[in-house]
Amino acid sequence: MSSFTWLLCVLACKGPDTASEDSDTGAPSNISAQIVPLFDAETPLEGDLTFVREDGAIVTRFADRGRDRHAREDEFQSYDHYLPLYWEYRTARVQIVDTLPAGGSTIELSMVSEWQLSVPEFRAWYLGTGTVATYGGNYANLVVTEGPGTYDDDHEKISDAGTQYRYTLSIDHAITVDGAVVDLASGQFMELELSQFLQGVPSGRANYYGTAILYEVGVGGLVPWYADLSKRENSEKLDESAWLGGRTTLPYPYSDEPDNRYMQMATNLAPWNGQPFVLGRRVHHSSMVDGSHDESAENPALTEVVGLAGPLYINESCDACHTRNGRASIVGEGQSLDKWVVKVGTEDGSPDPLIGRVLQSASTGAESEGVVYVDQWLGTDDGLRRPVYGFEGAEPSHFSPRLSPALIGLGLLEALAESTIMEWEDPQDQDGDGISGRAQVVLDPETGDLRLGRFGWKAAAGSLRHQLASALNTDMGVMTSIMPSPDCGVDQQDCGNDNGAELADESFDNLYRYIALLGVGAQRDIDDAQVQAGQVLFSDVGCQGCHRATMTTSENHPLSELRSQTVHPYSDLLLHDMGQDMADNLGEGQASGSEWRTTPLWGIGLSACVTGGLEGSAQSEVCVPSASYLHDGRARTLDEAIRWHGGEGDASRSAYLNLDDSERDAIVRFLESL
């Protein structure tokens, strides 16, 4: 019995070990009782990032990476991007020991670099006089250097072998934005920039700046920050209502690089995850055909992934479809969907016997499964449009084209407890609001357990590891230890390798940590009256019936960055029937062709610039937006996306259409702030 047939039986067949069927859905009425949580109280946890030491001092730990320029220098547009060889010696581990809560009067800073620094530049207390990169404290001459060697997570030397160095500094004062030196006091905010000027590094450029971070004195922890540059204002803690990703949330962007906003480290990235993060990013940007990196020509090929793609696949790297971690772009008529996934199957949802579950158009040494393209964009009477598809090769009887979604916040969605998500499940619409969110249930490919589906357009993956392994498998033809067999139909010949896992587990884990620990941008313009009015109207017309604003992640996730975070994804992660206008003819798991998982909205206001990128001369580039909303990119604007909502979203759409122009504009303005 295939895993698909077994799952159908578990969910829909009566038997001694299954619950009775629900008369309307065919699914067991106590489905939540069958779901095995991803994480529980027995899950091994990585260390805390902020904690109180036995002597009462507060310890804060985080990772940093090299930067080209400074955070506020919009004239350079060179802060958020990644420089060549970003994974070689260009991360650092930082520890802050704040003695004020223990009755002390100092802050002890320690940084472990992967290579020796020529100048250990510790800068603190923002001033902004003369340039937007001026700090009151430049402490390089006070830093104590130790190394080389290897240092543990507590910055204690454990071996004389290695290339790491430790740099320490004690600060016993604060400096105000006017340059006055005052005593340290709880409640102050210290902005830091710890630059990395590498000495004799084997390859690549030597001089790098660091991330501008804001530390809360006497309290501990890093916080997202903002500043009014027109007033030379010091960085301030951003209101927590704008922390869309909890403490993973990024500070406001001032370097004028909207295209790079989805590619940043979480603000609270653990020091032990700094190197795995950048190594995973390298996997993400490397071709599984020839190993080439898709950014700088100075980046050497990643030899371990050469030749892994195929023989059947869709595209050759993760970034080829999720460019800059954003959504795939819409395509013109006649253009193939080489950045999309086209799910295929039979009437009952089984894999297509000649293709498998996903149509793979590219090939190396094998026959392509066909090409899907947009034959035309068909306009509607009310100014909307929908795609009509064409095929080169046999046309599957049941198919579902879906563009590649944005990648930010996925680790936080994985960290939500099943019980939190199930709080909003209402398959029989018992509250009578017209919204009947249903849980998707999927098989865990690693354990065989039933999991709550939460990833993908129809929530067909129950964990982020499951989602990544599935994408590698079908989108690039790369086998992993989680999914070691290719996507083949039962009647298909020579469709893939039979050699088992190809990508090393360590590389897969690095890729997982990269995707899981991407920072989520803060909500912007929270003091704007139109944004505030739009947020109220968004709720009033019923959008929050599916786009759930606030949840708190579990305390049991193994990654410390993701635990116990109050987040604002604007999704309930449940399946909703969106009506026939949004339907395709292929079901997936429990989801029908018209049911879709609620799309998270965090970051949606920047998505068009992330997808479209920038153009123009160096340091004078401007956004070229490419908007692609909904599962097939049919909506060119957020207004169009709302107008396409049917089924369970019909009442909200109608309420939206009944608003006047200024009120609808306010809702769109609110969405653009996310």
C-alpha positions as CSV (number, residue, x, y, z in Angstrom):
1,M,0.0,0.0,0.0
2,S,1.4,3.4,-1.0
3,S,1.8,6.1,1.7
4,F,-0.8,8.1,-0.2
5,T,-3.4,5.3,-0.1
6,W,-2.5,4.5,3.5
7,L,-3.1,8.2,4.5
8,L,-6.5,8.2,2.7
9,C,-7.5,5.1,4.6
10,V,-6.4,6.6,8.0
11,L,-8.4,9.8,7.3
12,A,-11.5,8.4,5.6
13,C,-11.9,4.7,6.2
14,K,-13.8,3.3,9.1
15,G,-12.0,0.7,11.2
16,P,-11.3,-0.4,14.7
17,D,-8.5,2.1,15.1
18,T,-10.1,5.1,13.4
19,A,-12.8,7.6,14.4
20,S,-16.2,7.7,12.8
21,E,-16.5,9.9,9.7
22,D,-17.8,13.4,9.7
23,S,-20.9,13.4,7.5
24,D,-19.9,16.5,5.5
25,T,-16.1,16.2,5.1
26,G,-15.5,12.4,5.3
27,A,-12.7,13.2,7.8
28,P,-12.6,11.9,11.3
29,S,-14.3,14.3,13.7
30,N,-11.4,14.0,16.2
31,I,-8.7,14.5,13.7
32,S,-6.7,16.7,16.1
33,A,-6.3,13.8,18.4
34,Q,-4.5,11.8,15.6
35,I,-1.9,14.5,14.9
36,V,1.5,14.0,16.4
37,P,3.1,17.3,17.5
38,L,6.4,18.1,15.8
39,F,7.9,19.2,19.1
40,D,7.1,18.5,22.7
41,A,8.6,18.8,26.2
42,E,11.0,16.0,25.4
43,T,12.5,17.8,22.3
44,P,16.2,18.6,22.9
45,L,16.7,22.4,22.9
46,E,19.6,24.5,21.8
47,G,20.9,27.0,24.4
48,D,19.1,30.2,25.4
49,L,20.1,33.5,23.8
50,T,19.4,35.7,26.7
51,F,19.6,34.4,30.3
52,V,20.5,35.4,33.8
53,R,23.8,34.1,35.1
54,E,24.1,32.6,38.6
55,D,25.7,35.9,39.8
56,G,22.7,37.9,38.5
57,A,24.3,39.3,35.4
58,I,22.3,39.1,32.1
59,V,24.0,37.4,29.2
60,T,23.0,38.1,25.6
61,R,24.4,36.1,22.7
62,F,24.0,36.6,18.9
63,A,25.7,36.1,15.5
64,D,26.9,38.8,13.1
65,R,28.2,38.9,9.5
66,G,30.4,41.3,7.5
67,R,28.8,44.2,5.8
68,D,30.0,46.4,2.9
69,R,28.8,49.8,4.3
70,H,26.8,51.1,7.3
71,A,23.1,50.7,8.1
72,R,21.9,54.3,7.4
73,E,24.0,55.0,4.3
74,D,21.3,55.0,1.6
75,E,23.6,56.7,-0.8
76,F,25.6,53.5,-1.2
77,Q,22.8,50.9,-1.2
78,S,25.5,48.5,0.1
79,Y,24.4,47.2,3.5
80,D,21.9,44.4,3.2
81,H,23.5,42.6,0.3
82,Y,26.1,39.8,0.6
83,L,29.7,40.3,-0.5
84,P,31.8,37.7,-2.2
85,L,33.0,34.7,0.0
86,Y,30.5,35.7,2.7
87,W,30.8,32.1,4.1
88,E,34.6,32.2,4.6
89,Y,35.8,33.7,7.9
90,R,33.2,36.5,7.7
91,T,30.8,35.7,10.6
92,A,31.4,36.4,14.2
93,R,29.9,35.3,17.6
94,V,29.1,38.1,20.1
95,Q,28.4,37.9,23.8
96,I,27.3,40.8,26.0
97,V,27.5,40.3,29.8
98,D,25.5,43.1,31.5
99,T,26.4,43.4,35.2
100,L,23.9,46.2,36.1
101,P,21.2,43.7,37.2
102,A,23.8,42.1,39.5
103,G,24.7,45.4,41.1
104,G,27.7,46.1,38.8
105,S,28.4,49.1,36.7
106,T,29.9,47.6,33.4
107,I,28.9,45.9,30.2
108,E,31.4,43.2,29.2
109,L,31.6,42.7,25.4
110,S,33.2,39.7,23.8
111,M,33.5,38.8,20.1
112,V,34.9,35.6,18.5
113,S,35.9,36.0,14.9
114,E,36.7,33.3,12.4
115,W,39.9,35.0,11.4
116,Q,42.3,37.5,13.0
117,L,41.3,41.2,12.8
118,S,43.8,43.9,11.8
119,V,41.6,46.4,13.7
120,P,39.1,45.2,16.3
121,E,36.8,48.1,15.8
122,F,34.1,48.2,18.5
123,R,31.9,51.2,18.0
124,A,28.9,52.2,20.3
125,W,26.5,55.0,21.2
126,Y,25.2,56.5,17.9
127,L,25.8,60.2,17.3
128,G,25.3,60.8,13.5
129,T,27.3,64.0,13.5
130,G,29.0,64.7,10.2
131,T,27.9,61.4,8.7
132,V,25.2,58.9,9.5
133,A,27.9,56.4,10.5
134,T,29.4,58.4,13.4
135,Y,29.4,56.8,16.9
136,G,30.5,58.5,20.2
137,G,32.6,55.5,21.3
138,N,35.4,54.1,19.2
139,Y,37.0,51.5,21.5
140,A,39.6,49.8,19.3
141,N,42.5,50.9,21.5
142,L,40.8,49.4,24.6
143,V,40.1,45.9,23.1
144,V,42.1,42.9,24.5
145,T,43.0,40.3,21.9
146,E,43.5,36.6,22.4
147,G,44.2,33.9,19.8
148,P,44.5,32.1,17.6
149,G,42.6,29.0,18.7
150,T,39.1,27.5,18.9
151,Y,36.5,28.9,21.3
152,D,33.3,27.4,22.7
153,D,29.9,29.0,22.9
154,D,30.9,30.7,26.2
155,H,33.9,32.2,24.4
156,E,36.3,30.0,26.4
157,K,39.3,28.7,24.6
158,I,39.2,25.0,24.2
159,S,42.1,24.5,21.8
160,D,45.2,26.3,20.6
161,A,44.5,24.9,17.1
162,G,42.3,27.0,14.8
163,T,42.0,30.4,13.2
164,Q,39.5,32.0,15.7
165,Y,40.4,35.1,17.8
166,R,38.6,36.5,20.9
167,Y,38.3,40.3,21.4
168,T,37.0,41.6,24.7
169,L,36.1,45.1,26.0
170,S,34.6,46.5,29.2
171,I,32.3,49.6,28.9
172,D,31.5,51.6,32.1
173,H,29.7,54.5,30.6
174,A,27.0,55.7,28.1
175,I,27.3,58.5,25.6
176,T,24.2,60.5,24.7
177,V,23.3,61.6,21.2
178,D,24.7,65.1,22.2
179,G,28.1,63.6,23.1
180,A,27.7,63.7,26.9
181,V,29.4,60.9,28.9
182,V,27.0,59.5,31.6
183,D,26.8,56.5,33.8
184,L,25.3,53.3,32.5
185,A,21.7,52.9,33.6
186,S,18.9,50.3,33.1
187,G,16.6,51.4,30.3
188,Q,19.3,52.9,28.1
189,F,19.7,51.6,24.5
190,M,23.2,51.1,23.2
191,E,23.6,50.8,19.5
192,L,26.7,48.7,18.5
193,E,28.6,48.1,15.3
194,L,31.4,45.5,15.5
195,S,33.4,45.7,12.3
196,Q,35.5,42.9,10.9
197,F,38.7,44.2,9.3
198,L,40.4,40.9,8.5
199,Q,44.2,40.7,8.5
200,G,45.9,38.6,5.7
201,V,42.7,36.6,5.0
202,P,43.5,33.9,2.4
203,S,41.0,35.1,-0.2
204,G,38.6,37.9,-0.9
205,R,38.3,41.4,0.4
206,A,39.7,42.1,3.9
207,N,37.7,45.1,5.2
208,Y,34.1,44.7,6.4
209,Y,31.8,46.6,8.6
210,G,29.3,45.0,10.9
211,T,25.6,45.0,11.6
212,A,24.1,47.9,13.5
213,I,22.3,46.3,16.5
214,L,20.4,47.8,19.4
215,Y,21.0,46.4,22.9
216,E,18.6,47.1,25.9
217,V,20.8,48.0,28.9
218,G,19.9,46.3,32.2
219,V,17.3,44.2,30.4
220,G,19.2,42.2,27.9
221,G,18.4,41.1,24.4
222,L,18.5,42.9,21.0
223,V,15.6,44.8,19.7
224,P,14.4,46.1,16.3
225,W,15.1,49.8,16.0
226,Y,14.2,52.8,14.0
227,A,15.4,56.4,13.7
228,D,14.4,59.7,12.2
229,L,17.3,60.5,10.0
230,S,16.0,63.9,9.1
231,K,16.6,64.8,12.8
232,R,19.8,62.9,13.3
233,E,17.8,61.0,15.8
234,N,19.4,58.2,17.8
235,S,18.1,54.7,17.2
236,E,15.0,53.8,19.3
237,K,13.3,50.6,20.2
238,L,10.5,49.9,17.7
239,D,7.1,49.5,19.2
240,E,6.5,45.8,19.8
241,S,3.3,45.8,17.9
242,A,5.4,46.2,14.7
243,W,7.6,43.1,15.5
244,L,6.0,40.9,12.9
245,G,8.5,38.2,13.6
246,G,9.0,38.6,17.3
247,R,12.7,39.0,18.1
248,T,13.7,37.7,14.7
249,T,12.3,41.0,13.4
250,L,14.7,43.2,11.4
251,P,15.2,46.9,12.2
252,Y,13.8,49.5,9.7
253,P,15.6,49.5,6.4
254,Y,17.6,52.7,5.8
255,S,20.1,51.5,3.2
256,D,17.6,51.7,0.3
257,E,17.9,48.1,-0.8
258,P,14.3,46.8,-0.8
259,D,15.2,43.9,-3.0
260,N,17.4,42.4,-0.4
261,R,15.1,42.6,2.6
262,Y,14.1,38.9,2.6
263,M,17.7,37.7,2.8
264,Q,18.7,38.9,6.2
265,M,19.8,37.0,9.3
266,A,17.2,37.0,12.1
267,T,18.1,39.8,14.5
268,N,18.4,37.3,17.3
269,L,20.4,34.7,15.3
270,A,22.2,32.4,17.7
271,P,26.0,32.6,17.6
272,W,26.3,28.9,16.9
273,N,24.0,29.3,13.8
274,G,26.0,32.1,12.1
275,Q,28.2,29.8,10.1
276,P,25.5,27.3,9.3
277,F,23.3,30.1,8.1
278,V,25.8,31.4,5.6
279,L,26.8,27.9,4.5
280,G,23.1,27.1,4.0
281,R,22.8,30.3,2.0
282,R,25.6,29.1,-0.3
283,V,23.7,25.9,-0.9
284,H,20.5,27.9,-1.7
285,H,22.4,30.0,-4.3
286,S,24.4,27.2,-5.9
287,S,23.4,25.4,-9.1
288,M,22.8,21.7,-8.7
289,V,24.0,21.3,-12.3
290,D,27.5,22.9,-12.3
291,G,27.8,24.2,-8.7
292,S,28.1,27.8,-9.8
293,H,27.0,30.6,-7.4
294,D,24.5,33.0,-8.9
295,E,25.7,36.2,-7.4
296,S,29.4,37.3,-7.6
297,A,31.8,35.8,-10.1
298,E,34.3,35.7,-7.2
299,N,32.3,33.0,-5.5
300,P,33.8,29.6,-6.4
301,A,31.5,26.7,-7.4
302,L,30.2,24.4,-4.7
303,T,31.7,21.2,-5.9
304,E,29.6,18.9,-3.6
305,V,26.4,19.8,-5.5
306,V,27.7,19.5,-9.0
307,G,25.6,17.1,-11.1
308,L,22.9,16.5,-8.4
309,A,20.0,18.0,-10.4
310,G,17.9,15.6,-12.4
311,P,17.8,13.7,-14.6
312,L,14.3,15.4,-14.4
313,Y,13.9,18.7,-12.6
314,I,12.3,22.2,-13.0
315,N,15.1,24.5,-12.2
316,E,18.7,24.1,-11.1
317,S,18.9,26.0,-7.8
318,C,16.6,27.1,-4.9
319,D,17.3,30.8,-5.7
320,A,16.4,30.3,-9.4
321,C,12.7,30.1,-8.4
322,H,12.8,31.9,-5.0
323,T,14.9,34.8,-6.3
324,R,16.2,36.8,-3.3
325,N,13.9,34.6,-1.2
326,G,10.8,36.2,-2.8
327,R,7.9,35.1,-4.9
328,A,8.3,34.0,-8.5
329,S,7.4,36.6,-11.1
330,I,4.4,36.4,-13.3
331,V,5.0,35.3,-16.9
332,G,3.9,36.6,-20.3
333,E,1.9,34.7,-22.8
334,G,3.8,31.9,-24.3
335,Q,6.4,31.8,-21.5
336,S,7.1,28.5,-19.7
337,L,6.6,28.2,-16.0
338,D,10.2,27.4,-15.1
339,K,9.9,29.2,-11.8
340,W,6.6,27.6,-10.8
341,V,5.6,24.1,-9.7
342,V,2.9,22.3,-11.7
343,K,1.3,19.6,-9.5
344,V,-0.3,16.8,-11.5
345,G,-2.4,13.8,-10.7
346,T,-5.4,11.7,-11.3
347,E,-9.0,12.4,-10.4
348,D,-8.6,10.8,-6.9
349,G,-5.4,12.8,-6.2
350,S,-3.0,9.9,-6.9
351,P,0.2,10.6,-8.8
352,D,0.0,10.8,-12.6
353,P,1.1,7.4,-13.8
354,L,3.4,8.9,-16.5
355,I,4.7,11.9,-14.6
356,G,4.4,11.5,-10.8
357,R,3.2,14.3,-8.6
358,V,5.1,17.2,-10.2
359,L,5.7,17.9,-13.9
360,Q,9.4,18.3,-14.5
361,S,10.1,20.2,-17.7
362,A,14.0,20.2,-17.6
363,S,16.1,17.2,-18.1
364,T,19.7,15.9,-18.3
365,G,19.9,12.6,-20.2
366,A,16.2,11.9,-20.0
367,E,13.1,12.8,-21.8
368,S,11.3,15.9,-20.5
369,E,7.9,15.4,-18.9
370,G,6.6,18.3,-21.0
371,V,6.4,22.1,-20.8
372,V,3.6,24.2,-19.3
373,Y,3.2,27.8,-20.4
374,V,0.6,30.6,-20.1
375,D,-1.3,30.4,-23.3
376,Q,-3.1,33.7,-22.6
377,W,-4.2,35.9,-19.7
378,L,-7.9,36.0,-20.1
379,G,-9.6,39.2,-18.9
380,T,-12.9,39.3,-17.0
381,D,-15.8,41.7,-17.1
382,D,-14.7,43.5,-13.9
383,G,-11.1,44.1,-15.1
384,L,-9.5,41.1,-13.5
385,R,-7.7,38.3,-15.3
386,R,-6.9,34.7,-15.1
387,P,-4.3,32.5,-16.7
388,V,-5.1,29.9,-19.4
389,Y,-2.4,27.2,-19.7
390,G,-1.0,25.4,-22.7
391,F,1.2,22.3,-22.9
392,E,4.0,21.0,-25.0
393,G,3.6,17.3,-24.8
394,A,0.7,15.4,-23.3
395,E,-1.7,17.5,-21.2
396,P,-2.4,15.9,-17.7
397,S,-6.0,15.5,-16.9
398,H,-5.7,17.1,-13.5
399,F,-3.1,19.8,-12.8
400,S,-2.4,22.8,-10.5
401,P,0.2,25.4,-11.5
402,R,1.5,27.4,-8.5
403,L,4.2,30.0,-8.4
404,S,7.1,29.8,-5.9
405,P,6.2,31.6,-2.6
406,A,8.3,33.9,-0.4
407,L,10.5,32.1,2.2
408,I,10.5,34.5,5.1
409,G,9.0,33.5,8.5
410,L,8.9,29.7,7.7
411,G,10.8,28.8,10.9
412,L,8.3,30.7,13.0
413,L,5.4,29.0,11.3
414,E,7.0,25.6,12.1
415,A,7.4,26.7,15.7
416,L,3.7,27.3,16.2
417,A,2.2,24.6,18.4
418,E,-0.5,22.4,16.7
419,S,-2.9,23.3,19.5
420,T,-2.5,27.0,18.7
421,I,-3.3,26.5,15.0
422,M,-6.2,24.2,15.8
423,E,-7.8,26.8,18.0
424,W,-9.3,28.4,14.9
425,E,-10.3,25.2,13.1
426,D,-14.1,25.2,12.5
427,P,-14.9,22.7,9.7
428,Q,-18.6,22.8,10.3
429,D,-18.8,26.6,10.7
430,Q,-20.3,26.2,14.2
431,D,-19.9,29.9,14.9
432,G,-21.9,30.7,11.8
433,D,-19.4,33.3,10.4
434,G,-19.2,31.7,7.0
435,I,-15.6,30.6,7.6
436,S,-14.8,26.9,8.0
437,G,-11.1,26.6,8.2
438,R,-9.9,23.0,8.1
439,A,-6.7,21.4,9.1
440,Q,-4.7,19.5,6.5
441,V,-3.1,16.3,7.8
442,V,0.0,14.8,6.1
443,L,2.4,12.0,6.6
444,D,5.9,12.8,8.0
445,P,8.4,11.3,5.5
446,E,11.0,10.9,8.3
447,T,8.8,9.2,11.0
448,G,5.6,8.1,9.3
449,D,3.6,10.0,11.9
450,L,0.5,12.1,11.0
451,R,1.3,15.8,11.2
452,L,-0.6,19.0,10.9
453,G,0.1,20.4,7.4
454,R,1.3,23.9,7.4
455,F,3.6,24.6,4.4
456,G,2.8,25.0,0.7
457,W,-0.2,26.4,-1.1
458,K,-2.4,23.5,0.2
459,A,-0.5,22.9,3.4
460,A,0.9,19.6,2.1
461,A,4.1,19.6,4.2
462,G,4.0,19.2,7.9
463,S,7.5,20.5,8.8
464,L,10.0,22.8,7.2
465,R,12.4,19.8,6.7
466,H,9.6,18.0,4.9
467,Q,8.9,21.1,2.7
468,L,12.6,21.5,1.8
469,A,13.2,17.8,1.1
470,S,10.1,17.8,-1.1
471,A,11.2,20.9,-3.1
472,L,14.7,19.4,-3.6
473,N,13.1,16.2,-4.7
474,T,10.6,17.4,-7.3
475,D,11.9,20.9,-8.2
476,M,15.5,20.0,-8.7
477,G,15.6,16.2,-8.8
478,V,17.9,16.1,-5.8
479,M,17.5,13.2,-3.4
480,T,18.0,13.5,0.4
481,S,17.9,11.1,3.2
482,I,14.4,12.3,3.9
483,M,13.2,11.7,0.4
484,P,15.7,9.3,-1.3
485,S,13.5,8.2,-4.2
486,P,12.7,10.3,-7.3
487,D,9.2,11.5,-8.2
488,C,8.1,8.9,-10.7
489,G,4.8,7.7,-12.1
490,V,4.0,4.0,-11.8
491,D,4.3,3.6,-15.6
492,Q,7.2,5.9,-16.1
493,Q,10.6,4.7,-17.3
494,D,14.0,6.1,-16.5
495,C,12.7,9.1,-14.6
496,G,15.3,9.3,-11.9
497,N,18.2,7.9,-10.0
498,D,18.0,4.8,-7.7
499,N,21.1,5.6,-5.7
500,G,19.4,7.1,-2.6
501,A,20.4,10.3,-0.9
502,E,22.7,12.7,-2.9
503,L,22.8,15.9,-0.8
504,A,24.8,15.4,2.4
505,D,22.8,15.6,5.6
506,E,25.1,18.4,6.9
507,S,24.4,20.6,3.8
508,F,20.7,19.9,4.1
509,D,20.8,20.9,7.8
510,N,22.6,24.1,6.9
511,L,20.0,24.9,4.3
512,Y,17.2,24.2,6.8
513,R,18.8,26.6,9.3
514,Y,19.2,29.3,6.6
515,I,15.6,29.2,5.6
516,A,14.3,28.8,9.2
517,L,16.2,31.7,10.6
518,L,15.6,34.4,8.0
519,G,14.6,37.7,9.7
520,V,11.1,39.1,9.1
521,G,10.9,42.8,8.4
522,A,9.1,45.0,10.9
523,Q,5.8,46.6,10.0
524,R,6.6,50.1,8.7
525,D,4.8,53.4,9.0
526,I,2.9,52.4,12.1
527,D,2.3,56.0,13.1
528,D,0.7,56.8,9.7
529,A,-3.0,57.6,10.1
530,Q,-4.0,55.9,6.9
531,V,-2.2,52.7,7.9
532,Q,-3.8,52.7,11.3
533,A,-7.3,53.3,9.8
534,G,-6.6,50.5,7.3
535,Q,-5.7,48.1,10.0
536,V,-9.0,48.7,11.7
537,L,-10.9,48.3,8.5
538,F,-9.0,45.1,7.6
539,S,-10.5,43.6,10.7
540,D,-13.9,45.2,10.3
541,V,-14.6,43.7,6.9
542,G,-13.7,40.3,8.2
543,C,-10.2,39.7,6.7
544,Q,-8.8,38.6,10.1
545,G,-11.3,35.7,10.0
546,C,-8.6,33.8,8.1
547,H,-5.6,36.1,8.2
548,R,-5.0,35.7,11.9
549,A,-3.0,38.6,13.2
550,T,-1.2,37.3,16.3
551,M,0.0,34.0,17.7
552,T,2.8,32.9,20.0
553,T,5.3,30.2,19.1
554,S,5.9,27.1,21.2
555,E,8.5,26.9,23.9
556,N,9.5,23.5,22.6
557,H,11.1,24.3,19.2
558,P,14.7,23.2,19.2
559,L,16.0,26.5,17.7
560,S,16.2,29.1,20.4
561,E,15.6,32.0,18.0
562,L,12.1,30.7,17.3
563,R,10.9,29.8,20.8
564,S,8.2,31.7,22.6
565,Q,7.9,34.5,20.1
566,T,4.8,36.6,19.7
567,V,4.4,36.9,15.9
568,H,2.0,38.5,13.4
569,P,1.9,36.3,10.3
570,Y,-1.7,37.2,9.3
571,S,-2.5,33.6,8.5
572,D,-4.2,30.8,10.4
573,L,-2.4,28.1,8.3
574,L,-5.8,26.4,7.7
575,L,-7.5,25.3,4.5
576,H,-10.3,27.5,3.2
577,D,-12.6,27.1,0.2
578,M,-12.0,30.1,-1.9
579,G,-14.7,29.4,-4.5
580,Q,-14.8,28.1,-8.0
581,D,-13.1,31.2,-9.5
582,M,-10.0,30.3,-7.6
583,A,-10.2,26.5,-8.1
584,D,-8.2,24.1,-10.1
585,N,-9.1,20.5,-10.8
586,L,-6.6,18.7,-8.6
587,G,-7.0,17.9,-5.0
588,E,-4.1,17.4,-2.6
589,G,-4.4,15.4,0.6
590,Q,-7.6,16.5,2.2
591,A,-7.7,19.8,0.2
592,S,-10.0,20.0,-2.7
593,G,-9.2,22.0,-5.8
594,S,-10.9,25.1,-4.4
595,E,-9.3,24.9,-1.0
596,W,-6.1,26.9,-0.2
597,R,-4.1,27.5,2.9
598,T,-4.3,31.1,4.1
599,T,-1.2,32.9,2.8
600,P,0.8,34.7,5.4
601,L,0.9,38.4,4.7
602,W,4.1,39.5,6.6
603,G,6.5,41.1,4.1
604,I,3.9,41.5,1.4
605,G,4.4,45.2,1.2
606,L,8.0,44.6,0.0
607,S,7.4,41.6,-2.2
608,A,7.0,43.4,-5.5
609,C,10.5,45.0,-5.1
610,V,12.0,41.7,-3.9
611,T,10.6,39.9,-7.0
612,G,11.3,42.7,-9.5
613,G,14.7,43.8,-8.1
614,L,16.5,47.1,-8.7
615,E,17.8,48.7,-11.9
616,G,19.9,51.7,-12.7
617,S,23.5,52.8,-12.2
618,A,25.5,51.7,-9.1
619,Q,24.4,53.4,-5.9
620,S,21.4,55.0,-7.8
621,E,19.3,52.0,-8.3
622,V,15.5,52.1,-8.0
623,C,12.9,49.3,-7.6
624,V,11.3,47.8,-10.6
625,P,8.2,46.2,-9.0
626,S,6.9,42.9,-10.2
627,A,3.7,42.0,-8.3
628,S,2.5,38.4,-8.3
629,Y,-0.3,37.8,-5.8
630,L,-2.3,34.6,-5.2
631,H,-1.2,31.1,-6.0
632,D,-0.9,31.7,-9.8
633,G,0.1,35.4,-9.8
634,R,-3.2,36.5,-11.5
635,A,-3.5,39.5,-9.2
636,R,-1.4,42.4,-10.3
637,T,-2.3,44.5,-7.2
638,L,-3.4,43.9,-3.7
639,D,-6.8,45.3,-4.6
640,E,-7.1,42.7,-7.3
641,A,-6.1,40.0,-4.8
642,I,-8.9,40.9,-2.5
643,R,-11.4,41.1,-5.4
644,W,-10.6,37.5,-6.3
645,H,-11.6,36.2,-2.9
646,G,-14.7,34.0,-3.1
647,G,-16.2,31.1,-1.2
648,E,-15.4,31.6,2.5
649,G,-13.8,35.0,1.5
650,D,-16.9,36.2,-0.3
651,A,-18.4,38.1,2.6
652,S,-15.1,40.0,3.3
653,R,-14.8,40.8,-0.4
654,S,-18.3,42.2,-0.6
655,A,-17.7,44.3,2.6
656,Y,-14.5,45.6,1.0
657,L,-16.3,46.5,-2.2
658,N,-18.9,48.3,-0.3
659,L,-16.3,50.7,1.2
660,D,-15.6,54.0,-0.4
661,D,-12.4,54.6,-2.3
662,S,-10.5,56.2,0.6
663,E,-11.4,53.2,2.9
664,R,-10.3,50.6,0.3
665,D,-7.1,52.6,-0.2
666,A,-6.5,52.6,3.6
667,I,-6.7,48.7,3.7
668,V,-4.2,48.5,0.8
669,R,-1.9,51.0,2.5
670,F,-2.0,48.9,5.7
671,L,-1.1,45.7,3.7
672,E,1.8,47.7,2.1
673,S,3.1,48.5,5.6
674,L,3.5,44.8,6.4
